[in-house]
Amino acid sequence: MAEAARGPAEGEGRTTVAIITRNRRESLVRTLDRLAALPERPPVLVVDNGSTDGTGEAVRRHPGGARLLSPGRNTGALGRNLAARRATTPYVAFSDDDSWWEPGALKSAEALFATHPKLGLLASRVLVHPTGEPDPLNRVLAASPLPGRADLPGTPVLGFLGCAAVVRRSAFLDAGGYHGLLFFGAEETLLAYDLTAAGWGVVYEPTLVAHHGPEPGERPGRTVAVLRNALLTAWLRRPLPVALRETARLTRGWARGRPGAGPALRQALARLPAALRGRRKLPPWVESQIRLLESAPPNGDDR
């Protein structure tokens, strides 16, 4: 794997910003511009997932001093694991090539981690660029029915947006990071489960703000990946009746012509032997939290 380094030494900051990207050079450069302008001056690691559009050279030439990691293939969300392993700071903030952090957000996150030793992951409030409208996920996370904890800030959750979260590096790595079987698409849920099962707090903290400027429309293949990974997550961590129920649900969706259900089911079944080999049931108290979330009505106001 090739690596290029420019600019200040990474150890100068307490939070590294990690970006995964593939063939989105122009968007990535705009994001690097914004990150370089932050008052925190965070070190930045860019994992190039096999780009063919000159992304690597653009990172090398960028004056912000980002480090380039080139695994030579598309690693999907596992690129975030690679960046976290290479980081030398105690905290890692994840961005994508179309997301960036509000000035001061990373410093606030560092203070929260320092104050709350059991805090593992902070999910931020996300504003959609260029309108500044709140991302609908904000409202979902803010409405989480999970009980608050005196030793944690924010609202406990079991999900987050991968391009707008900050982790305690040691907790992220101890939990195994993102699971290799999922690759990409709703991969955050399994990580939230594993962090929680390991005793780390996963919370939504609306005072932290990230910006997200996705291209209009859905990325090709995303619906299939999300459906596939939801089923694989059930087989990897949930009780057998739940996994069977979710398999039946996706099968019914395929029979009824639900978009993406057929390919998702085929891909999940192809990965099922590996999922069974890596199956590890969650502690009962975590499963109880999942069931509480599943039974809660979809409501709540954005904060």
C-alpha positions, 0 to 999 in steps of 0.5 A: 500500500502506498502512502504519501505525507505532506505538511504538519506532523499528525501528532500535533492535533488530538483529532484526526479527520479521516476521509474515504473517497473514490473517483470524486476528485473535485468534491474531495478537493472542496472538502479538503479546502474546508477542513484546512480552514478549520481553526483546529487545523486537524491532521487529515488522512485520505484513503483513496479507494482505487480512484482512476480520476487523479484523486491521489495526485490532487491530494498530494498537491493540496496545500492542506497537507493531508496524508494519502493512503492508497490501498490499491483497491476499493476497500469500502467502509473498511478504509475508515478502519485503515485510517483509524489504525494509521492515526496517532491521535486519541480521536478520529472524526470521519468525513466523506469527500462531500462532508466537513465539520463546523468550525469548533466542532472538533474542539467541542468533541475533544472536550466531551471525550475528555469529560466522559471516559466511557464515551465511544462515539459522538454522532453529530447534527448534520446540515445539508449543503447548500440550503443548511436544512437539517438532515432528517436523521437528526430528528430520528436520533434526537427522538431515541427512546433509549434512557439517558446516562449520567456518565454520558452527554447527549442522547444514547442511540444505536445508529449514526451517519458514518460521514459525520461521527467522531470516535474515541480511537481506542474504543473504535479499534477495540470494537473491531471497527467496521465489519468487513462482510458489510463493505458499504451501506448501513454499516454503521448499525453493527458498529453501534451495536458492538461499541455498546456491547463493549460498554462504550457510549454511543450518543447523538450530540446536537451541539456538534455540527457537520455539513453534508453536500451529497449529490442529488439522487441515490448512489447506484447500488445503495438500496441493495446494499442497505437491504443486504446489510440489514439482513446480514447484521441480523445474522451476525448479532441478533437472536435466531428468531429475529434473523429468520424473521428478517430473512422472511421479510426480505424474501416477501419483499422480493416476491412482491417486487420491492426494488432491490430486494431480489439482488439484496437477498441473493447477495446476503445468502452468498455471504451467509456462511461467512456471517454464521462463522462470525456470528456473536450474539449481543448481550441481552441488555443490548438486545433489549435496547434494540427492541425498544428502538424497534417498538418506538413510534417514528416521531420527535423534533429536530434539535 
